[in-house]
Amino acid sequence: MPNLINAELGASLSRNKLYYNRYRFYIYTSFGFVPKSILLLAKLKLLTLTMEKQKLNN
């Protein structure tokens, strides 16, 4: 009987861990789940574009 309880507990823990990992790597946006890496790339691209604009203005 204790084995069954442990198995059940383990299953719920691993499920929670899966959700946690998903939320850690995905940010919820209005479009749904977007991987953080894609958002990071978009931010970097935006940053370089604004820097280039500033260089042109100077």
mmCIF file of the N, C-alpha and C atoms, coordinates in Angstrom:
data_MODEL
# 
_entry.id   MODEL 
# 
loop_
_atom_site.group_PDB 
_atom_site.id 
_atom_site.type_symbol 
_atom_site.label_atom_id 
_atom_site.label_alt_id 
_atom_site.label_comp_id 
_atom_site.label_asym_id 
_atom_site.label_entity_id 
_atom_site.label_seq_id 
_atom_site.pdbx_PDB_ins_code 
_atom_site.Cartn_x 
_atom_site.Cartn_y 
_atom_site.Cartn_z 
_atom_site.occupancy 
_atom_site.B_iso_or_equiv 
_atom_site.pdbx_formal_charge 
_atom_site.auth_seq_id 
_atom_site.auth_comp_id 
_atom_site.auth_asym_id 
_atom_site.auth_atom_id 
_atom_site.pdbx_PDB_model_num 
ATOM 1   N N  . MET A 1 1  ? 0.816  -1.225 0.000   1.00 0.00 ? 1  MET A N  1 
ATOM 2   C CA . MET A 1 1  ? 0.000  0.000  0.000   1.00 0.00 ? 1  MET A CA 1 
ATOM 3   C C  . MET A 1 1  ? 0.852  1.279  0.000   1.00 0.00 ? 1  MET A C  1 
ATOM 4   N N  . PRO A 1 2  ? 1.890  1.393  0.849   1.00 0.00 ? 2  PRO A N  1 
ATOM 5   C CA . PRO A 1 2  ? 2.709  2.614  0.831   1.00 0.00 ? 2  PRO A CA 1 
ATOM 6   C C  . PRO A 1 2  ? 3.331  2.879  -0.545  1.00 0.00 ? 2  PRO A C  1 
ATOM 7   N N  . ASN A 1 3  ? 3.659  1.795  -1.275  1.00 0.00 ? 3  ASN A N  1 
ATOM 8   C CA . ASN A 1 3  ? 4.246  1.965  -2.603  1.00 0.00 ? 3  ASN A CA 1 
ATOM 9   C C  . ASN A 1 3  ? 3.293  2.682  -3.545  1.00 0.00 ? 3  ASN A C  1 
ATOM 10  N N  . LEU A 1 4  ? 2.022  2.352  -3.437  1.00 0.00 ? 4  LEU A N  1 
ATOM 11  C CA . LEU A 1 4  ? 1.004  2.973  -4.280  1.00 0.00 ? 4  LEU A CA 1 
ATOM 12  C C  . LEU A 1 4  ? 0.912  4.473  -3.983  1.00 0.00 ? 4  LEU A C  1 
ATOM 13  N N  . ILE A 1 5  ? 0.955  4.813  -2.691  1.00 0.00 ? 5  ILE A N  1 
ATOM 14  C CA . ILE A 1 5  ? 0.893  6.224  -2.278  1.00 0.00 ? 5  ILE A CA 1 
ATOM 15  C C  . ILE A 1 5  ? 2.122  6.972  -2.791  1.00 0.00 ? 5  ILE A C  1 
ATOM 16  N N  . ASN A 1 6  ? 3.294  6.354  -2.652  1.00 0.00 ? 6  ASN A N  1 
ATOM 17  C CA . ASN A 1 6  ? 4.527  6.978  -3.134  1.00 0.00 ? 6  ASN A CA 1 
ATOM 18  C C  . ASN A 1 6  ? 4.497  7.191  -4.636  1.00 0.00 ? 6  ASN A C  1 
ATOM 19  N N  . ALA A 1 7  ? 3.970  6.203  -5.349  1.00 0.00 ? 7  ALA A N  1 
ATOM 20  C CA . ALA A 1 7  ? 3.883  6.303  -6.808  1.00 0.00 ? 7  ALA A CA 1 
ATOM 21  C C  . ALA A 1 7  ? 2.968  7.461  -7.202  1.00 0.00 ? 7  ALA A C  1 
ATOM 22  N N  . GLU A 1 8  ? 1.867  7.574  -6.484  1.00 0.00 ? 8  GLU A N  1 
ATOM 23  C CA . GLU A 1 8  ? 0.901  8.650  -6.747  1.00 0.00 ? 8  GLU A CA 1 
ATOM 24  C C  . GLU A 1 8  ? 1.535  10.011 -6.476  1.00 0.00 ? 8  GLU A C  1 
ATOM 25  N N  . LEU A 1 9  ? 2.247  10.111 -5.370  1.00 0.00 ? 9  LEU A N  1 
ATOM 26  C CA . LEU A 1 9  ? 2.924  11.347 -4.982  1.00 0.00 ? 9  LEU A CA 1 
ATOM 27  C C  . LEU A 1 9  ? 3.994  11.705 -6.008  1.00 0.00 ? 9  LEU A C  1 
ATOM 28  N N  . GLY A 1 10 ? 4.745  10.702 -6.424  1.00 0.00 ? 10 GLY A N  1 
ATOM 29  C CA . GLY A 1 10 ? 5.792  10.916 -7.420  1.00 0.00 ? 10 GLY A CA 1 
ATOM 30  C C  . GLY A 1 10 ? 5.228  11.418 -8.731  1.00 0.00 ? 10 GLY A C  1 
ATOM 31  N N  . ALA A 1 11 ? 4.089  10.862 -9.126  1.00 0.00 ? 11 ALA A N  1 
ATOM 32  C CA . ALA A 1 11 ? 3.450  11.261 -10.381 1.00 0.00 ? 11 ALA A CA 1 
ATOM 33  C C  . ALA A 1 11 ? 3.009  12.723 -10.319 1.00 0.00 ? 11 ALA A C  1 
ATOM 34  N N  . SER A 1 12 ? 2.414  13.116 -9.193  1.00 0.00 ? 12 SER A N  1 
ATOM 35  C CA . SER A 1 12 ? 1.949  14.504 -9.077  1.00 0.00 ? 12 SER A CA 1 
ATOM 36  C C  . SER A 1 12 ? 3.136  15.461 -9.011  1.00 0.00 ? 12 SER A C  1 
ATOM 37  N N  . LEU A 1 13 ? 4.213  15.054 -8.352  1.00 0.00 ? 13 LEU A N  1 
ATOM 38  C CA . LEU A 1 13 ? 5.404  15.901 -8.267  1.00 0.00 ? 13 LEU A CA 1 
ATOM 39  C C  . LEU A 1 13 ? 6.041  16.094 -9.629  1.00 0.00 ? 13 LEU A C  1 
ATOM 40  N N  . SER A 1 14 ? 6.163  14.999 -10.389 1.00 0.00 ? 14 SER A N  1 
ATOM 41  C CA . SER A 1 14 ? 6.777  15.107 -11.712 1.00 0.00 ? 14 SER A CA 1 
ATOM 42  C C  . SER A 1 14 ? 5.896  15.937 -12.644 1.00 0.00 ? 14 SER A C  1 
ATOM 43  N N  . ARG A 1 15 ? 4.598  15.846 -12.467 1.00 0.00 ? 15 ARG A N  1 
ATOM 44  C CA . ARG A 1 15 ? 3.671  16.641 -13.272 1.00 0.00 ? 15 ARG A CA 1 
ATOM 45  C C  . ARG A 1 15 ? 3.864  18.125 -12.964 1.00 0.00 ? 15 ARG A C  1 
ATOM 46  N N  . ASN A 1 16 ? 3.978  18.449 -11.674 1.00 0.00 ? 16 ASN A N  1 
ATOM 47  C CA . ASN A 1 16 ? 4.195  19.842 -11.280 1.00 0.00 ? 16 ASN A CA 1 
ATOM 48  C C  . ASN A 1 16 ? 5.521  20.355 -11.811 1.00 0.00 ? 16 ASN A C  1 
ATOM 49  N N  . LYS A 1 17 ? 6.534  19.502 -11.783 1.00 0.00 ? 17 LYS A N  1 
ATOM 50  C CA . LYS A 1 17 ? 7.851  19.886 -12.270 1.00 0.00 ? 17 LYS A CA 1 
ATOM 51  C C  . LYS A 1 17 ? 7.786  20.188 -13.764 1.00 0.00 ? 17 LYS A C  1 
ATOM 52  N N  . LEU A 1 18 ? 7.013  19.393 -14.485 1.00 0.00 ? 18 LEU A N  1 
ATOM 53  C CA . LEU A 1 18 ? 6.846  19.585 -15.927 1.00 0.00 ? 18 LEU A CA 1 
ATOM 54  C C  . LEU A 1 18 ? 6.200  20.945 -16.197 1.00 0.00 ? 18 LEU A C  1 
ATOM 55  N N  . TYR A 1 19 ? 5.153  21.259 -15.441 1.00 0.00 ? 19 TYR A N  1 
ATOM 56  C CA . TYR A 1 19 ? 4.483  22.555 -15.605 1.00 0.00 ? 19 TYR A CA 1 
ATOM 57  C C  . TYR A 1 19 ? 5.433  23.689 -15.259 1.00 0.00 ? 19 TYR A C  1 
ATOM 58  N N  . TYR A 1 20 ? 6.198  23.498 -14.188 1.00 0.00 ? 20 TYR A N  1 
ATOM 59  C CA . TYR A 1 20 ? 7.141  24.529 -13.757 1.00 0.00 ? 20 TYR A CA 1 
ATOM 60  C C  . TYR A 1 20 ? 8.169  24.798 -14.845 1.00 0.00 ? 20 TYR A C  1 
ATOM 61  N N  . ASN A 1 21 ? 8.704  23.718 -15.414 1.00 0.00 ? 21 ASN A N  1 
ATOM 62  C CA . ASN A 1 21 ? 9.688  23.875 -16.483 1.00 0.00 ? 21 ASN A CA 1 
ATOM 63  C C  . ASN A 1 21 ? 9.081  24.574 -17.686 1.00 0.00 ? 21 ASN A C  1 
ATOM 64  N N  . ARG A 1 22 ? 7.850  24.243 -17.993 1.00 0.00 ? 22 ARG A N  1 
ATOM 65  C CA . ARG A 1 22 ? 7.186  24.858 -19.140 1.00 0.00 ? 22 ARG A CA 1 
ATOM 66  C C  . ARG A 1 22 ? 7.039  26.360 -18.904 1.00 0.00 ? 22 ARG A C  1 
ATOM 67  N N  . TYR A 1 23 ? 6.626  26.740 -17.694 1.00 0.00 ? 23 TYR A N  1 
ATOM 68  C CA . TYR A 1 23 ? 6.443  28.164 -17.410 1.00 0.00 ? 23 TYR A CA 1 
ATOM 69  C C  . TYR A 1 23 ? 7.772  28.892 -17.323 1.00 0.00 ? 23 TYR A C  1 
ATOM 70  N N  . ARG A 1 24 ? 8.822  28.167 -16.955 1.00 0.00 ? 24 ARG A N  1 
ATOM 71  C CA . ARG A 1 24 ? 10.126 28.796 -16.837 1.00 0.00 ? 24 ARG A CA 1 
ATOM 72  C C  . ARG A 1 24 ? 10.673 29.151 -18.210 1.00 0.00 ? 24 ARG A C  1 
ATOM 73  N N  . PHE A 1 25 ? 10.406 28.323 -19.194 1.00 0.00 ? 25 PHE A N  1 
ATOM 74  C CA . PHE A 1 25 ? 10.952 28.545 -20.532 1.00 0.00 ? 25 PHE A CA 1 
ATOM 75  C C  . PHE A 1 25 ? 9.978  29.251 -21.466 1.00 0.00 ? 25 PHE A C  1 
ATOM 76  N N  . TYR A 1 26 ? 8.728  29.303 -21.070 1.00 0.00 ? 26 TYR A N  1 
ATOM 77  C CA . TYR A 1 26 ? 7.724  29.936 -21.924 1.00 0.00 ? 26 TYR A CA 1 
ATOM 78  C C  . TYR A 1 26 ? 7.083  31.091 -21.175 1.00 0.00 ? 26 TYR A C  1 
ATOM 79  N N  . ILE A 1 27 ? 6.968  32.221 -21.816 1.00 0.00 ? 27 ILE A N  1 
ATOM 80  C CA . ILE A 1 27 ? 6.278  33.355 -21.203 1.00 0.00 ? 27 ILE A CA 1 
ATOM 81  C C  . ILE A 1 27 ? 4.904  33.433 -21.847 1.00 0.00 ? 27 ILE A C  1 
ATOM 82  N N  . TYR A 1 28 ? 3.885  33.589 -21.012 1.00 0.00 ? 28 TYR A N  1 
ATOM 83  C CA . TYR A 1 28 ? 2.535  33.666 -21.562 1.00 0.00 ? 28 TYR A CA 1 
ATOM 84  C C  . TYR A 1 28 ? 2.301  35.055 -22.131 1.00 0.00 ? 28 TYR A C  1 
ATOM 85  N N  . THR A 1 29 ? 1.995  35.110 -23.417 1.00 0.00 ? 29 THR A N  1 
ATOM 86  C CA . THR A 1 29 ? 1.676  36.378 -24.059 1.00 0.00 ? 29 THR A CA 1 
ATOM 87  C C  . THR A 1 29 ? 0.259  36.289 -24.593 1.00 0.00 ? 29 THR A C  1 
ATOM 88  N N  . SER A 1 30 ? -0.202 37.348 -25.230 1.00 0.00 ? 30 SER A N  1 
ATOM 89  C CA . SER A 1 30 ? -1.546 37.341 -25.804 1.00 0.00 ? 30 SER A CA 1 
ATOM 90  C C  . SER A 1 30 ? -1.645 36.352 -26.963 1.00 0.00 ? 30 SER A C  1 
ATOM 91  N N  . PHE A 1 31 ? -0.484 35.967 -27.513 1.00 0.00 ? 31 PHE A N  1 
ATOM 92  C CA . PHE A 1 31 ? -0.481 34.994 -28.615 1.00 0.00 ? 31 PHE A CA 1 
ATOM 93  C C  . PHE A 1 31 ? -0.441 33.567 -28.104 1.00 0.00 ? 31 PHE A C  1 
ATOM 94  N N  . GLY A 1 32 ? -0.312 33.413 -26.786 1.00 0.00 ? 32 GLY A N  1 
ATOM 95  C CA . GLY A 1 32 ? -0.140 32.085 -26.227 1.00 0.00 ? 32 GLY A CA 1 
ATOM 96  C C  . GLY A 1 32 ? 1.246  31.962 -25.644 1.00 0.00 ? 32 GLY A C  1 
ATOM 97  N N  . PHE A 1 33 ? 1.756  30.754 -25.595 1.00 0.00 ? 33 PHE A N  1 
ATOM 98  C CA . PHE A 1 33 ? 3.071  30.539 -25.005 1.00 0.00 ? 33 PHE A CA 1 
ATOM 99  C C  . PHE A 1 33 ? 4.166  30.820 -26.011 1.00 0.00 ? 33 PHE A C  1 
ATOM 100 N N  . VAL A 1 34 ? 5.077  31.684 -25.648 1.00 0.00 ? 34 VAL A N  1 
ATOM 101 C CA . VAL A 1 34 ? 6.205  32.028 -26.506 1.00 0.00 ? 34 VAL A CA 1 
ATOM 102 C C  . VAL A 1 34 ? 7.482  31.671 -25.757 1.00 0.00 ? 34 VAL A C  1 
ATOM 103 N N  . PRO A 1 35 ? 8.372  30.906 -26.374 1.00 0.00 ? 35 PRO A N  1 
ATOM 104 C CA . PRO A 1 35 ? 9.632  30.583 -25.709 1.00 0.00 ? 35 PRO A CA 1 
ATOM 105 C C  . PRO A 1 35 ? 10.405 31.853 -25.376 1.00 0.00 ? 35 PRO A C  1 
ATOM 106 N N  . LYS A 1 36 ? 11.025 31.877 -24.176 1.00 0.00 ? 36 LYS A N  1 
ATOM 107 C CA . LYS A 1 36 ? 11.773 33.051 -23.746 1.00 0.00 ? 36 LYS A CA 1 
ATOM 108 C C  . LYS A 1 36 ? 12.919 33.361 -24.688 1.00 0.00 ? 36 LYS A C  1 
ATOM 109 N N  . SER A 1 37 ? 13.518 32.328 -25.270 1.00 0.00 ? 37 SER A N  1 
ATOM 110 C CA . SER A 1 37 ? 14.659 32.548 -26.165 1.00 0.00 ? 37 SER A CA 1 
ATOM 111 C C  . SER A 1 37 ? 14.254 33.385 -27.372 1.00 0.00 ? 37 SER A C  1 
ATOM 112 N N  . ILE A 1 38 ? 13.043 33.146 -27.895 1.00 0.00 ? 38 ILE A N  1 
ATOM 113 C CA . ILE A 1 38 ? 12.557 33.914 -29.047 1.00 0.00 ? 38 ILE A CA 1 
ATOM 114 C C  . ILE A 1 38 ? 12.337 35.370 -28.646 1.00 0.00 ? 38 ILE A C  1 
ATOM 115 N N  . LEU A 1 39 ? 11.755 35.578 -27.462 1.00 0.00 ? 39 LEU A N  1 
ATOM 116 C CA . LEU A 1 39 ? 11.533 36.941 -26.985 1.00 0.00 ? 39 LEU A CA 1 
ATOM 117 C C  . LEU A 1 39 ? 12.858 37.651 -26.765 1.00 0.00 ? 39 LEU A C  1 
ATOM 118 N N  . LEU A 1 40 ? 13.834 36.910 -26.256 1.00 0.00 ? 40 LEU A N  1 
ATOM 119 C CA . LEU A 1 40 ? 15.162 37.475 -26.015 1.00 0.00 ? 40 LEU A CA 1 
ATOM 120 C C  . LEU A 1 40 ? 15.799 37.900 -27.324 1.00 0.00 ? 40 LEU A C  1 
ATOM 121 N N  . LEU A 1 41 ? 15.684 37.052 -28.338 1.00 0.00 ? 41 LEU A N  1 
ATOM 122 C CA . LEU A 1 41 ? 16.220 37.382 -29.664 1.00 0.00 ? 41 LEU A CA 1 
ATOM 123 C C  . LEU A 1 41 ? 15.538 38.622 -30.226 1.00 0.00 ? 41 LEU A C  1 
ATOM 124 N N  . ALA A 1 42 ? 14.232 38.707 -30.052 1.00 0.00 ? 42 ALA A N  1 
ATOM 125 C CA . ALA A 1 42 ? 13.481 39.866 -30.540 1.00 0.00 ? 42 ALA A CA 1 
ATOM 126 C C  . ALA A 1 42 ? 13.940 41.139 -29.840 1.00 0.00 ? 42 ALA A C  1 
ATOM 127 N N  . LYS A 1 43 ? 14.175 41.039 -28.527 1.00 0.00 ? 43 LYS A N  1 
ATOM 128 C CA . LYS A 1 43 ? 14.656 42.193 -27.764 1.00 0.00 ? 43 LYS A CA 1 
ATOM 129 C C  . LYS A 1 43 ? 16.017 42.646 -28.256 1.00 0.00 ? 43 LYS A C  1 
ATOM 130 N N  . LEU A 1 44 ? 16.906 41.677 -28.478 1.00 0.00 ? 44 LEU A N  1 
ATOM 131 C CA . LEU A 1 44 ? 18.249 42.003 -28.970 1.00 0.00 ? 44 LEU A CA 1 
ATOM 132 C C  . LEU A 1 44 ? 18.181 42.674 -30.330 1.00 0.00 ? 44 LEU A C  1 
ATOM 133 N N  . LYS A 1 45 ? 17.339 42.161 -31.190 1.00 0.00 ? 45 LYS A N  1 
ATOM 134 C CA . LYS A 1 45 ? 17.175 42.720 -32.534 1.00 0.00 ? 45 LYS A CA 1 
ATOM 135 C C  . LYS A 1 45 ? 16.675 44.160 -32.442 1.00 0.00 ? 45 LYS A C  1 
ATOM 136 N N  . LEU A 1 46 ? 15.691 44.369 -31.580 1.00 0.00 ? 46 LEU A N  1 
ATOM 137 C CA . LEU A 1 46 ? 15.138 45.705 -31.381 1.00 0.00 ? 46 LEU A CA 1 
ATOM 138 C C  . LEU A 1 46 ? 16.205 46.658 -30.856 1.00 0.00 ? 46 LEU A C  1 
ATOM 139 N N  . LEU A 1 47 ? 17.009 46.164 -29.930 1.00 0.00 ? 47 LEU A N  1 
ATOM 140 C CA . LEU A 1 47 ? 18.082 46.962 -29.339 1.00 0.00 ? 47 LEU A CA 1 
ATOM 141 C C  . LEU A 1 47 ? 19.091 47.377 -30.396 1.00 0.00 ? 47 LEU A C  1 
ATOM 142 N N  . THR A 1 48 ? 19.500 46.439 -31.249 1.00 0.00 ? 48 THR A N  1 
ATOM 143 C CA . THR A 1 48 ? 20.477 46.758 -32.296 1.00 0.00 ? 48 THR A CA 1 
ATOM 144 C C  . THR A 1 48 ? 19.893 47.746 -33.292 1.00 0.00 ? 48 THR A C  1 
ATOM 145 N N  . LEU A 1 49 ? 18.607 47.601 -33.604 1.00 0.00 ? 49 LEU A N  1 
ATOM 146 C CA . LEU A 1 49 ? 17.952 48.530 -34.532 1.00 0.00 ? 49 LEU A CA 1 
ATOM 147 C C  . LEU A 1 49 ? 17.925 49.945 -33.971 1.00 0.00 ? 49 LEU A C  1 
ATOM 148 N N  . THR A 1 50 ? 17.583 50.066 -32.682 1.00 0.00 ? 50 THR A N  1 
ATOM 149 C CA . THR A 1 50 ? 17.536 51.400 -32.074 1.00 0.00 ? 50 THR A CA 1 
ATOM 150 C C  . THR A 1 50 ? 18.931 52.007 -31.996 1.00 0.00 ? 50 THR A C  1 
ATOM 151 N N  . MET A 1 51 ? 19.938 51.178 -31.743 1.00 0.00 ? 51 MET A N  1 
ATOM 152 C CA . MET A 1 51 ? 21.317 51.674 -31.693 1.00 0.00 ? 51 MET A CA 1 
ATOM 153 C C  . MET A 1 51 ? 21.756 52.166 -33.071 1.00 0.00 ? 51 MET A C  1 
ATOM 154 N N  . GLU A 1 52 ? 21.375 51.432 -34.104 1.00 0.00 ? 52 GLU A N  1 
ATOM 155 C CA . GLU A 1 52 ? 21.713 51.839 -35.473 1.00 0.00 ? 52 GLU A CA 1 
ATOM 156 C C  . GLU A 1 52 ? 21.040 53.161 -35.827 1.00 0.00 ? 52 GLU A C  1 
ATOM 157 N N  . LYS A 1 53 ? 19.796 53.320 -35.383 1.00 0.00 ? 53 LYS A N  1 
ATOM 158 C CA . LYS A 1 53 ? 19.069 54.572 -35.633 1.00 0.00 ? 53 LYS A CA 1 
ATOM 159 C C  . LYS A 1 53 ? 19.770 55.741 -34.956 1.00 0.00 ? 53 LYS A C  1 
ATOM 160 N N  . GLN A 1 54 ? 20.226 55.519 -33.726 1.00 0.00 ? 54 GLN A N  1 
ATOM 161 C CA . GLN A 1 54 ? 20.923 56.571 -32.984 1.00 0.00 ? 54 GLN A CA 1 
ATOM 162 C C  . GLN A 1 54 ? 22.225 56.953 -33.684 1.00 0.00 ? 54 GLN A C  1 
ATOM 163 N N  . LYS A 1 55 ? 22.916 55.956 -34.216 1.00 0.00 ? 55 LYS A N  1 
ATOM 164 C CA . LYS A 1 55 ? 24.161 56.218 -34.949 1.00 0.00 ? 55 LYS A CA 1 
ATOM 165 C C  . LYS A 1 55 ? 23.881 57.075 -36.179 1.00 0.00 ? 55 LYS A C  1 
ATOM 166 N N  . LEU A 1 56 ? 22.786 56.779 -36.864 1.00 0.00 ? 56 LEU A N  1 
ATOM 167 C CA . LEU A 1 56 ? 22.412 57.540 -38.059 1.00 0.00 ? 56 LEU A CA 1 
ATOM 168 C C  . LEU A 1 56 ? 22.051 58.980 -37.703 1.00 0.00 ? 56 LEU A C  1 
ATOM 169 N N  . ASN A 1 57 ? 21.379 59.142 -36.565 1.00 0.00 ? 57 ASN A N  1 
ATOM 170 C CA . ASN A 1 57 ? 20.965 60.484 -36.142 1.00 0.00 ? 57 ASN A CA 1 
ATOM 171 C C  . ASN A 1 57 ? 22.150 61.354 -35.745 1.00 0.00 ? 57 ASN A C  1 
ATOM 172 N N  . ASN A 1 58 ? 23.177 60.749 -35.182 1.00 0.00 ? 58 ASN A N  1 
ATOM 173 C CA . ASN A 1 58 ? 24.344 61.527 -34.719 1.00 0.00 ? 58 ASN A CA 1 
ATOM 174 C C  . ASN A 1 58 ? 25.220 61.997 -35.851 1.00 0.00 ? 58 ASN A C  1 
# 
